Amino acid sequence: MVAEVIIISGTFAPPFGIRQYPYFALTNFFESRGHKVHVEGIRLLGLGRIEKSLEKIEERYFKGNDKRYILVGHSQGGLLALSLAAEYAHRVDAVEILGTPLYGTRIAPVWLPLPPAEIMNYRSRWLKQLRDHQSLNVHKVHSYFSAVDILVVPWFASVVKDGNNHLLVPSQLQSPASLVGKIFLGERIKTVEVIHGLGGHIKIVSHPAVLSSLAKRYRPLPSPILKSPA
């Protein structure tokens, strides 16, 4: 059974047209590989209860069938992808998170008292439970984050403990980025693969360097063999 792809948007993605912006490149990438792609926006631009968004996706894709999925989440959408993967580990083939602050973000207090801040704060109980979930600490989780996105999504907030981590950084900034990485990540910097390119919180979902990295693991699926008439 070929896994279908569910792309889950970030908090402030537009409520309509998200297949075109900013997720067209991701949608096109997975469709070109032969996957059926679904794009889901977070409820009410992220200002509603996050449980409602989870319940909607769960009801639409995981109830009443045995389909397998590749989950792709951008920003806060990556947290939903990880939560679904924790709940349905046997149904999820891979998880790709882009600019996802698993340990919280420094800009969360700016949103107070809006609901997103409750789960994006460093002290969030939900985030702690999520990042400690054993089913997430496996090879199938890939985290992508950017060197120029450090104020929104700090590096240490993006590193999956036992997953695969990818840092998008301009070649001229590689040396200082490595130094900063050693300061904030310590030995964990050794688990981070450097991808050369310049892109921030939005650009990361369509950056050619990120798509090239994904292409190493997602090759075009073989076309079905059509039986000739007898």
TIRORO-810845 format. One line per field, with one value per atom (N, C-alpha, C): residue number from 1; atom name; x, y, z. Coordinates in Angstrom, 1 decimal, padded with zeros to 4 digits. Example, Ala and Ser with C-alpha at 12.3 -4.5 7.8 and 13.67 -1.06 7.14 Angstrom:
k	[1:1:1:2:2:2]
a	[N:CA:C:N:CA:C]
px	[013.2:012.3:013.2:012.8:013.7:012.9]
py	[-005.7:-004.5:-003.3:-002.2:-001.1:000.0]
pz	[007.8:007.8:007.8:007.1:007.1:007.9]
//
This chain:
k	[1:1:1:2:2:2:3:3:3:4:4:4:5:5:5:6:6:6:7:7:7:8:8:8:9:9:9:10:10:10:11:11:11:12:12:12:13:13:13:14:14:14:15:15:15:16:16:16:17:17:17:18:18:18:19:19:19:20:20:20:21:21:21:22:22:22:23:23:23:24:24:24:25:25:25:26:26:26:27:27:27:28:28:28:29:29:29:30:30:30:31:31:31:32:32:32:33:33:33:34:34:34:35:35:35:36:36:36:37:37:37:38:38:38:39:39:39:40:40:40:41:41:41:42:42:42:43:43:43:44:44:44:45:45:45:46:46:46:47:47:47:48:48:48:49:49:49:50:50:50:51:51:51:52:52:52:53:53:53:54:54:54:55:55:55:56:56:56:57:57:57:58:58:58:59:59:59:60:60:60:61:61:61:62:62:62:63:63:63:64:64:64:65:65:65:66:66:66:67:67:67:68:68:68:69:69:69:70:70:70:71:71:71:72:72:72:73:73:73:74:74:74:75:75:75:76:76:76:77:77:77:78:78:78:79:79:79:80:80:80:81:81:81:82:82:82:83:83:83:84:84:84:85:85:85:86:86:86:87:87:87:88:88:88:89:89:89:90:90:90:91:91:91:92:92:92:93:93:93:94:94:94:95:95:95:96:96:96:97:97:97:98:98:98:99:99:99:100:100:100:101:101:101:102:102:102:103:103:103:104:104:104:105:105:105:106:106:106:107:107:107:108:108:108:109:109:109:110:110:110:111:111:111:112:112:112:113:113:113:114:114:114:115:115:115:116:116:116:117:117:117:118:118:118:119:119:119:120:120:120:121:121:121:122:122:122:123:123:123:124:124:124:125:125:125:126:126:126:127:127:127:128:128:128:129:129:129:130:130:130:131:131:131:132:132:132:133:133:133:134:134:134:135:135:135:136:136:136:137:137:137:138:138:138:139:139:139:140:140:140:141:141:141:142:142:142:143:143:143:144:144:144:145:145:145:146:146:146:147:147:147:148:148:148:149:149:149:150:150:150:151:151:151:152:152:152:153:153:153:154:154:154:155:155:155:156:156:156:157:157:157:158:158:158:159:159:159:160:160:160:161:161:161:162:162:162:163:163:163:164:164:164:165:165:165:166:166:166:167:167:167:168:168:168:169:169:169:170:170:170:171:171:171:172:172:172:173:173:173:174:174:174:175:175:175:176:176:176:177:177:177:178:178:178:179:179:179:180:180:180:181:181:181:182:182:182:183:183:183:184:184:184:185:185:185:186:186:186:187:187:187:188:188:188:189:189:189:190:190:190:191:191:191:192:192:192:193:193:193:194:194:194:195:195:195:196:196:196:197:197:197:198:198:198:199:199:199:200:200:200:201:201:201:202:202:202:203:203:203:204:204:204:205:205:205:206:206:206:207:207:207:208:208:208:209:209:209:210:210:210:211:211:211:212:212:212:213:213:213:214:214:214:215:215:215:216:216:216:217:217:217:218:218:218:219:219:219:220:220:220:221:221:221:222:222:222:223:223:223:224:224:224:225:225:225:226:226:226:227:227:227:228:228:228:229:229:229:230:230:230]
a	[N:CA:C:N:CA:C:N:CA:C:N:CA:C:N:CA:C:N:CA:C:N:CA:C:N:CA:C:N:CA:C:N:CA:C:N:CA:C:N:CA:C:N:CA:C:N:CA:C:N:CA:C:N:CA:C:N:CA:C:N:CA:C:N:CA:C:N:CA:C:N:CA:C:N:CA:C:N:CA:C:N:CA:C:N:CA:C:N:CA:C:N:CA:C:N:CA:C:N:CA:C:N:CA:C:N:CA:C:N:CA:C:N:CA:C:N:CA:C:N:CA:C:N:CA:C:N:CA:C:N:CA:C:N:CA:C:N:CA:C:N:CA:C:N:CA:C:N:CA:C:N:CA:C:N:CA:C:N:CA:C:N:CA:C:N:CA:C:N:CA:C:N:CA:C:N:CA:C:N:CA:C:N:CA:C:N:CA:C:N:CA:C:N:CA:C:N:CA:C:N:CA:C:N:CA:C:N:CA:C:N:CA:C:N:CA:C:N:CA:C:N:CA:C:N:CA:C:N:CA:C:N:CA:C:N:CA:C:N:CA:C:N:CA:C:N:CA:C:N:CA:C:N:CA:C:N:CA:C:N:CA:C:N:CA:C:N:CA:C:N:CA:C:N:CA:C:N:CA:C:N:CA:C:N:CA:C:N:CA:C:N:CA:C:N:CA:C:N:CA:C:N:CA:C:N:CA:C:N:CA:C:N:CA:C:N:CA:C:N:CA:C:N:CA:C:N:CA:C:N:CA:C:N:CA:C:N:CA:C:N:CA:C:N:CA:C:N:CA:C:N:CA:C:N:CA:C:N:CA:C:N:CA:C:N:CA:C:N:CA:C:N:CA:C:N:CA:C:N:CA:C:N:CA:C:N:CA:C:N:CA:C:N:CA:C:N:CA:C:N:CA:C:N:CA:C:N:CA:C:N:CA:C:N:CA:C:N:CA:C:N:CA:C:N:CA:C:N:CA:C:N:CA:C:N:CA:C:N:CA:C:N:CA:C:N:CA:C:N:CA:C:N:CA:C:N:CA:C:N:CA:C:N:CA:C:N:CA:C:N:CA:C:N:CA:C:N:CA:C:N:CA:C:N:CA:C:N:CA:C:N:CA:C:N:CA:C:N:CA:C:N:CA:C:N:CA:C:N:CA:C:N:CA:C:N:CA:C:N:CA:C:N:CA:C:N:CA:C:N:CA:C:N:CA:C:N:CA:C:N:CA:C:N:CA:C:N:CA:C:N:CA:C:N:CA:C:N:CA:C:N:CA:C:N:CA:C:N:CA:C:N:CA:C:N:CA:C:N:CA:C:N:CA:C:N:CA:C:N:CA:C:N:CA:C:N:CA:C:N:CA:C:N:CA:C:N:CA:C:N:CA:C:N:CA:C:N:CA:C:N:CA:C:N:CA:C:N:CA:C:N:CA:C:N:CA:C:N:CA:C:N:CA:C:N:CA:C:N:CA:C:N:CA:C:N:CA:C:N:CA:C:N:CA:C:N:CA:C:N:CA:C:N:CA:C:N:CA:C:N:CA:C:N:CA:C:N:CA:C:N:CA:C:N:CA:C:N:CA:C:N:CA:C:N:CA:C:N:CA:C:N:CA:C:N:CA:C:N:CA:C:N:CA:C:N:CA:C:N:CA:C:N:CA:C:N:CA:C:N:CA:C:N:CA:C:N:CA:C:N:CA:C:N:CA:C:N:CA:C:N:CA:C:N:CA:C:N:CA:C:N:CA:C:N:CA:C:N:CA:C:N:CA:C:N:CA:C:N:CA:C:N:CA:C:N:CA:C:N:CA:C:N:CA:C]
px	[000.8:000.0:000.9:000.7:001.4:001.0:001.9:001.5:001.0:-000.1:-000.5:000.2:000.3:001.0:000.0:000.2:-000.6:000.3:000.1:000.9:000.1:000.6:-000.1:000.5:-000.2:000.3:000.8:001.5:001.9:000.7:001.0:-000.1:-000.7:000.1:-000.4:-000.5:-000.6:-000.9:-002.3:-002.5:-003.8:-004.9:-006.1:-007.2:-007.6:-007.2:-007.5:-006.3:-006.3:-005.2:-003.8:-003.8:-002.5:-001.8:-002.5:-001.8:-000.9:-001.3:-000.6:000.5:000.2:001.1:000.9:001.9:003.3:003.7:002.7:003.1:003.0:003.0:002.9:004.1:005.3:006.5:006.5:006.1:006.0:004.9:003.8:002.7:003.2:003.8:004.2:005.3:006.2:007.3:006.7:005.8:005.3:004.4:003.6:002.8:003.6:004.7:005.6:006.3:006.3:006.8:005.7:004.5:003.5:002.6:002.7:001.9:000.6:-000.4:-001.6:-001.4:-001.6:-001.3:-002.5:-002.6:-003.6:-003.0:-003.6:-003.0:-004.1:-003.7:-004.6:-004.1:-005.0:-004.7:-005.0:-004.3:-004.6:-005.9:-006.7:-008.0:-007.9:-008.6:-008.7:-007.4:-006.5:-005.2:-004.4:-004.7:-004.0:-004.6:-005.6:-006.1:-007.2:-007.7:-008.6:-007.9:-008.6:-008.0:-007.3:-006.1:-005.3:-005.9:-006.6:-007.2:-008.2:-008.9:-009.9:-009.2:-008.1:-007.3:-006.9:-006.4:-006.0:-007.2:-008.3:-009.5:-010.0:-009.9:-010.4:-009.5:-008.2:-007.3:-007.5:-007.6:-007.7:-009.0:-010.1:-011.4:-011.3:-010.7:-010.7:-009.8:-008.7:-007.7:-007.4:-007.6:-007.2:-008.3:-009.6:-010.7:-011.3:-011.7:-012.4:-011.7:-010.3:-009.5:-008.2:-007.4:-006.1:-005.0:-005.2:-004.2:-002.9:-001.8:-000.6:-000.3:000.5:000.7:002.2:002.6:003.8:003.3:003.7:003.2:004.3:003.9:004.8:004.2:004.9:004.3:005.3:004.7:005.5:005.2:006.2:006.1:005.2:004.1:003.2:002.6:002.4:001.8:002.7:004.0:004.9:004.6:004.1:003.8:002.6:001.6:000.4:000.9:001.8:002.3:003.0:003.8:004.4:003.4:002.4:001.4:000.6:000.3:-000.4:000.5:001.8:002.7:002.8:002.8:002.8:001.6:000.5:-000.8:-001.0:-000.5:-000.7:000.6:001.6:002.9:002.9:002.0:002.0:001.4:000.8:000.2:001.0:002.1:002.9:004.3:004.6:005.8:007.0:006.7:007.8:007.1:008.0:007.5:008.6:008.1:009.0:008.5:009.3:008.9:009.9:009.3:010.1:009.9:010.9:010.8:009.9:010.0:009.1:009.7:009.3:009.9:009.4:010.0:009.6:009.7:010.7:010.9:010.3:009.5:008.9:009.7:009.1:009.6:009.7:010.7:010.8:009.7:009.1:008.1:006.7:006.6:005.3:004.7:005.5:005.0:004.3:004.8:004.3:002.8:002.4:001.0:000.1:000.6:-000.2:-001.3:-002.5:-003.0:-003.7:-003.2:-003.8:-003.5:-004.5:-004.3:-003.0:-002.5:-001.3:-000.1:-000.1:001.0:001.0:-000.1:-000.2:000.6:000.7:001.4:002.7:003.1:004.3:005.3:004.9:005.8:006.7:007.9:008.9:008.4:007.5:007.0:005.8:005.5:004.3:004.4:003.4:003.4:003.1:002.3:002.1:003.3:004.2:005.4:006.3:006.4:007.3:006.8:005.6:005.0:005.3:005.2:005.4:006.8:007.8:009.1:009.7:009.1:009.6:008.9:008.0:007.3:008.2:008.3:009.2:009.1:007.9:007.7:008.2:008.5:009.1:010.6:011.2:012.7:013.2:012.8:013.2:013.7:014.2:014.9:013.9:012.6:011.7:011.3:011.8:011.5:012.7:012.4:013.4:013.0:013.9:013.6:014.5:013.9:014.6:014.5:015.6:015.5:016.6:016.4:017.2:018.1:019.3:020.2:019.7:018.9:018.5:017.1:016.6:015.3:015.5:016.6:017.0:016.2:015.6:014.8:013.4:012.9:011.6:011.6:012.5:012.7:014.2:014.5:015.9:016.4:017.6:018.1:017.8:018.1:018.0:016.5:015.6:014.2:013.7:014.6:014.3:014.9:015.8:016.6:015.8:015.5:014.9:015.9:015.7:016.8:017.4:016.7:017.2:016.8:016.3:015.8:017.0:016.6:017.5:017.3:018.4:018.3:019.1:018.5:019.1:019.0:020.2:020.3:020.6:019.7:019.9:020.7:021.8:022.7:023.5:023.6:024.4:025.9:026.5:027.9:028.9:028.7:029.5:029.3:028.2:027.9:028.2:028.7:028.8:029.8:030.9:031.8:031.2:030.7:030.1:028.8:028.1:027.0:027.4:028.5:029.0:029.4:030.1:030.5:029.2:028.2:027.0:026.3:026.4:025.8:026.4:027.7:028.4:028.1:027.8:027.5:026.1:025.2:023.8:023.4:024.1:023.7:024.7:025.9:026.9:027.2:027.3:027.6:026.5:025.3:024.2:024.4:025.3:025.6:026.1:026.7:027.2:026.1:024.9:023.8:023.1:023.6:022.9:023.7:022.9:023.5:023.3:024.3:024.3:023.9:022.9:022.4:022.7:023.3:023.7:022.6:022.2:021.2:020.7:020.1:019.6:018.0:017.4:016.0:015.5:014.4:013.9:012.7:011.8:010.8:009.7:009.5:008.5:009.3:010.4:011.1:011.6:011.7:012.3:011.4:010.1:009.1:009.2:009.9:010.0:011.5:012.4:013.8:014.3:015.0:015.5:016.5:017.3:018.2:017.5:016.3:015.5:014.9:014.3:013.7:014.7:015.9:016.9:017.3:017.3:017.5:016.4:015.1:014.0:014.1:014.6:014.6:015.6:016.5:017.4:016.6:015.5:014.8:013.4:012.9:011.6:011.9:012.1:012.2:010.9:010.8:009.5:009.1:007.8:007.3:007.1:007.3:007.1:005.7:005.5:004.2:003.6:002.3:001.6:001.6:001.8:001.9:000.5:000.1:-001.2:-001.2:-002.2:-002.3:-003.0:-002.3:-002.9:-004.1:-005.1:-006.3:-005.9:-006.7:-006.4:-006.7]
py	[-001.2:000.0:001.2:002.1:003.4:004.4:004.9:005.9:007.2:007.7:009.1:010.1:011.3:012.4:013.4:013.8:014.8:016.0:017.1:018.3:019.2:019.5:020.3:021.6:022.7:024.0:024.6:025.7:026.4:027.3:027.9:028.7:029.8:030.6:031.7:031.5:030.3:030.0:030.5:031.0:031.5:030.4:030.8:029.8:029.2:029.7:029.2:029.3:028.4:028.5:028.0:027.2:026.8:025.8:025.2:024.3:025.1:026.3:027.2:028.0:028.5:029.2:029.0:028.6:028.5:027.0:026.1:024.7:024.0:024.9:024.3:023.4:023.9:023.1:021.7:021.7:020.4:019.5:020.1:019.3:018.7:019.6:019.2:018.1:018.2:017.3:015.9:015.8:014.4:013.9:014.7:014.2:013.8:014.4:014.0:012.6:012.3:011.0:009.9:010.2:009.3:009.1:010.1:010.0:010.9:010.4:011.3:012.2:013.6:014.6:015.3:015.4:016.2:017.4:018.6:019.7:020.2:020.3:020.6:021.9:022.9:024.1:024.0:024.6:024.6:025.5:025.0:025.6:027.1:027.9:029.4:030.0:029.8:030.4:030.1:029.0:028.6:029.3:030.1:030.8:030.0:028.9:028.0:027.0:026.1:025.1:024.1:023.8:022.9:021.5:021.1:019.8:019.6:020.7:020.7:020.3:020.9:020.6:019.2:018.7:017.3:016.3:016.7:015.8:015.8:016.9:017.0:016.1:016.2:015.4:013.9:013.6:012.3:011.6:012.4:011.9:011.7:012.6:012.6:011.5:011.2:010.3:009.0:009.0:007.8:006.9:007.4:006.6:005.9:004.6:003.8:003.4:003.4:002.8:002.4:001.7:001.2:001.9:003.0:003.7:004.0:004.1:004.5:006.0:006.7:008.1:008.5:009.5:010.3:011.7:012.1:013.3:014.4:015.5:016.7:017.9:018.4:019.5:020.7:021.9:023.1:023.9:024.4:025.2:024.5:025.1:024.4:023.2:023.2:022.0:020.8:021.0:019.9:019.2:020.0:019.5:018.6:019.0:018.1:016.8:016.9:015.7:014.8:015.3:014.5:013.9:014.6:014.1:012.9:013.1:012.0:010.8:011.1:009.9:009.2:009.9:009.2:008.4:008.8:008.1:007.0:007.1:006.1:005.7:005.3:005.0:003.9:003.0:001.8:002.2:003.4:003.9:005.0:005.4:006.5:006.0:006.1:005.6:006.6:007.9:008.9:010.2:011.0:012.3:013.3:014.4:015.4:016.7:017.3:018.6:019.7:020.8:022.0:023.2:023.7:024.9:024.6:023.4:023.1:023.2:024.1:024.3:023.2:022.1:021.0:021.4:022.2:022.7:024.0:024.6:025.9:027.0:028.2:029.3:030.5:031.4:032.6:033.6:033.5:034.5:034.1:033.0:032.6:033.7:034.3:035.3:036.5:036.8:037.9:037.6:036.4:036.0:036.0:036.1:036.0:037.1:036.8:035.6:034.6:034.7:033.8:032.4:031.5:030.0:029.4:029.8:029.1:029.2:030.3:030.5:029.4:028.9:027.9:026.6:026.3:025.1:025.3:026.6:026.9:027.5:027.6:028.2:027.1:027.5:026.5:025.7:026.2:025.5:024.6:024.4:023.7:022.2:021.8:020.4:019.5:019.9:019.1:018.9:019.9:019.7:018.8:018.8:017.9:016.5:016.2:014.9:014.4:015.4:015.0:014.6:015.5:015.2:014.0:013.6:012.5:011.2:011.3:010.1:009.1:007.9:006.9:006.7:006.7:006.4:007.4:008.6:009.7:009.6:009.0:008.9:007.8:007.8:006.8:007.4:006.6:007.1:007.7:007.5:008.0:009.4:010.1:011.5:012.3:013.3:014.2:015.6:016.4:017.8:018.7:019.7:020.7:022.0:022.7:024.1:024.9:026.2:027.2:028.0:028.3:029.1:030.6:031.1:032.4:032.5:031.4:031.4:031.3:031.6:031.3:032.0:033.2:033.9:033.3:032.8:032.2:030.8:030.0:028.6:028.3:028.5:028.2:026.8:026.6:025.4:024.2:024.5:023.4:023.0:023.9:023.6:022.7:022.6:021.9:020.5:020.2:019.0:017.8:016.8:015.6:014.7:014.2:013.6:012.4:011.5:010.3:010.2:011.4:011.4:011.9:012.4:013.0:014.5:015.2:016.7:017.3:018.3:019.0:020.5:021.1:022.6:023.3:024.2:024.9:026.2:026.3:027.4:027.9:029.2:029.7:029.2:028.9:028.4:029.3:030.7:031.6:031.7:031.2:031.2:029.8:028.9:027.5:027.5:028.2:028.2:028.8:030.0:030.6:029.8:029.2:028.4:027.1:026.6:025.4:025.8:027.0:027.5:027.7:028.4:028.6:027.3:026.4:025.1:024.3:024.4:023.7:024.3:025.7:026.3:025.9:025.9:025.6:024.2:023.4:022.0:021.0:021.5:020.6:019.5:018.3:017.1:016.8:017.3:017.0:017.6:018.6:019.2:018.2:017.1:016.0:015.2:015.3:014.6:015.5:016.7:017.6:017.6:017.3:017.4:018.9:019.4:020.8:020.8:021.6:021.7:023.2:023.4:024.7:025.5:026.6:027.4:028.5:029.5:030.6:030.6:030.5:030.5:030.6:031.4:031.5:030.6:031.1:030.3:029.8:030.7:030.4:029.7:030.3:029.8:028.3:027.9:026.5:025.5:025.7:024.7:024.6:025.5:025.4:025.5:025.6:025.8:024.6:024.9:023.8:022.9:023.4:022.5:021.6:022.0:021.1:020.1:020.5:019.5:018.5:018.9:018.0:017.0:017.4:016.5:015.5:016.0:015.1:014.0:014.5:013.7:012.5:012.6:011.4:010.3:010.5:009.5:009.2:010.1:009.9:009.8:008.7:008.5:008.2:008.5:008.3:006.8:006.6:005.3:004.7:003.3:002.7:002.8:003.0:003.0:001.6:001.6:000.3:-000.4:-001.7:-002.5:-002.8:-002.3:-002.5:-003.9:-004.7:-006.0:-005.8:-006.4:-006.4:-007.3:-006.9:-007.7:-009.1:-010.1:-011.4:-011.6]
pz	[000.0:000.0:000.0:-001.0:-001.1:-000.1:000.7:001.7:001.1:001.6:001.3:002.1:001.6:002.3:002.9:004.1:004.7:005.1:004.5:004.8:005.7:006.9:007.9:008.0:007.8:007.7:009.0:009.0:010.2:010.7:011.8:012.5:011.6:010.9:010.2:008.7:008.3:006.8:006.5:005.3:004.9:005.0:005.3:005.4:004.1:003.0:001.7:000.8:-000.2:-001.2:-000.7:000.4:001.0:000.1:-000.8:-001.7:-002.6:-002.9:-003.8:-003.1:-001.9:-001.1:000.4:001.1:000.6:000.4:000.2:000.2:-001.2:-002.3:-003.6:-003.9:-003.6:-003.9:-003.2:-001.9:-001.2:-001.9:-002.2:-002.8:-004.1:-004.9:-006.2:-006.1:-005.1:-005.0:-004.7:-003.7:-003.4:-004.4:-005.1:-006.2:-007.4:-007.6:-008.7:-008.4:-007.1:-006.7:-006.7:-007.0:-007.1:-005.9:-004.9:-003.7:-003.8:-003.3:-003.2:-002.0:-002.2:-001.2:-000.7:000.6:001.3:002.0:002.0:002.7:003.7:004.9:006.0:006.7:006.8:007.6:009.0:009.9:011.3:011.5:012.4:012.6:013.0:012.3:012.6:012.7:011.8:011.8:013.1:013.7:014.9:016.2:016.0:017.2:017.9:017.3:018.0:018.9:019.5:020.3:019.4:019.7:018.9:018.8:019.9:019.9:018.8:018.4:017.3:016.0:015.8:014.5:014.5:015.6:015.7:015.5:016.1:016.0:014.5:013.9:012.5:011.6:011.7:010.9:011.2:012.5:013.0:012.4:012.5:012.0:010.5:009.8:008.3:007.7:008.4:007.8:008.5:009.8:010.6:011.1:010.9:011.4:010.2:010.5:009.5:008.3:008.4:007.3:007.8:007.0:007.4:006.5:006.0:005.1:005.9:005.2:005.8:005.3:006.1:005.8:006.0:005.2:005.5:006.0:007.2:007.7:007.5:007.0:006.8:007.5:008.5:009.2:009.2:009.0:009.0:010.3:011.0:012.2:013.2:013.7:014.6:014.0:012.7:012.1:012.3:012.5:012.8:014.1:015.1:016.4:016.3:015.4:015.2:014.5:013.5:012.9:013.8:014.8:015.7:016.7:017.1:018.0:017.3:016.0:015.3:015.1:014.9:014.8:016.1:017.2:018.5:018.7:018.3:018.5:017.6:016.3:015.3:014.7:015.5:015.0:014.0:014.1:013.2:011.8:011.7:010.5:009.8:010.4:009.9:009.4:008.1:007.6:007.8:007.8:008.0:008.5:009.2:009.6:009.2:008.5:008.1:008.8:009.6:010.2:009.8:009.5:009.0:009.8:010.5:011.3:012.5:013.1:014.2:015.6:016.4:017.7:018.8:018.7:019.6:021.1:021.4:022.8:023.1:022.1:022.3:021.6:021.5:020.8:021.7:021.4:022.2:021.9:020.7:020.4:021.0:021.7:022.3:023.2:024.1:025.0:024.2:023.0:022.2:021.9:021.8:021.5:022.7:023.9:025.0:025.0:025.4:025.9:024.9:023.6:022.6:022.8:022.5:022.8:022.2:021.0:020.6:021.6:022.3:023.3:024.3:024.6:025.7:025.4:024.1:023.7:023.1:022.8:022.2:023.2:024.4:025.5:025.9:026.4:026.8:028.0:028.8:029.9:029.6:028.3:027.9:028.4:029.1:029.5:028.3:027.4:026.2:025.4:025.2:024.5:025.2:026.5:027.2:027.0:027.1:026.9:025.5:024.5:023.1:022.8:023.2:022.9:023.7:024.8:025.5:025.1:024.1:023.7:022.9:023.4:022.8:021.3:020.8:019.4:018.5:019.0:018.2:018.1:019.0:019.0:018.2:016.9:015.9:014.7:013.8:012.6:011.6:011.7:010.7:010.9:011.9:012.1:011.6:010.7:010.1:010.4:011.0:011.3:010.5:009.9:009.1:009.8:009.9:010.5:009.9:010.0:009.3:010.3:009.8:010.6:010.8:009.8:009.9:010.5:011.1:011.7:013.2:013.7:015.1:016.2:015.8:016.8:017.0:015.9:015.9:016.4:015.8:016.1:016.4:017.7:018.1:017.7:017.4:017.0:018.0:019.3:020.2:020.3:019.9:020.0:018.8:017.8:016.6:016.4:017.3:017.2:017.8:017.0:017.5:018.1:019.3:020.1:019.3:018.8:018.2:016.7:016.2:014.8:013.9:012.8:011.8:011.7:011.8:011.9:010.7:010.1:009.0:009.1:009.1:009.3:007.9:007.5:006.3:006.6:006.0:006.4:005.1:004.9:003.8:003.9:002.8:002.9:003.6:003.4:004.1:005.6:006.1:007.5:008.1:007.4:008.0:009.2:009.1:010.2:011.5:011.4:012.6:013.1:012.1:012.5:013.3:012.9:013.6:015.0:015.2:016.5:017.4:016.8:017.6:017.9:017.0:017.2:018.4:018.5:019.5:020.9:020.9:022.1:022.6:021.7:022.1:022.1:021.2:021.1:021.7:022.0:022.5:021.5:022.1:021.3:020.3:020.5:019.6:018.2:018.1:016.8:015.8:016.4:015.5:014.8:015.3:014.7:013.6:013.4:012.5:011.1:010.1:008.7:008.2:007.7:007.1:005.7:005.4:004.0:003.6:002.5:002.1:001.4:002.0:001.4:002.3:001.8:002.6:002.6:003.7:003.8:005.2:005.4:006.7:007.0:007.9:008.4:007.4:006.4:005.3:004.2:003.8:002.6:002.8:004.0:004.2:003.6:003.5:002.9:001.4:000.8:-000.7:-001.2:-000.2:-000.6:-001.4:-002.6:-003.4:-002.7:-001.8:-001.0:-000.1:000.5:001.3:000.5:-000.7:-001.6:-002.1:-002.4:-002.8:-001.7:-000.5:000.6:000.7:000.6:000.6:-000.5:-001.7:-002.9:-002.7:-001.8:-001.5:-000.9:-000.2:000.4:-000.2:-001.0:-001.7:-003.2:-003.7:-005.1:-005.8:-007.1:-007.8:-007.6:-007.3:-007.2:-008.5:-008.6:-009.9:-010.4:-011.7:-012.3:-012.2:-012.0:-012.0:-013.3:-013.3:-014.5:-015.0:-016.2:-016.7:-017.5:-017.1:-017.8:-019.2:-020.1:-021.5:-021.6:-022.4:-022.6:-023.1:-022.7:-023.2:-024.6]
//
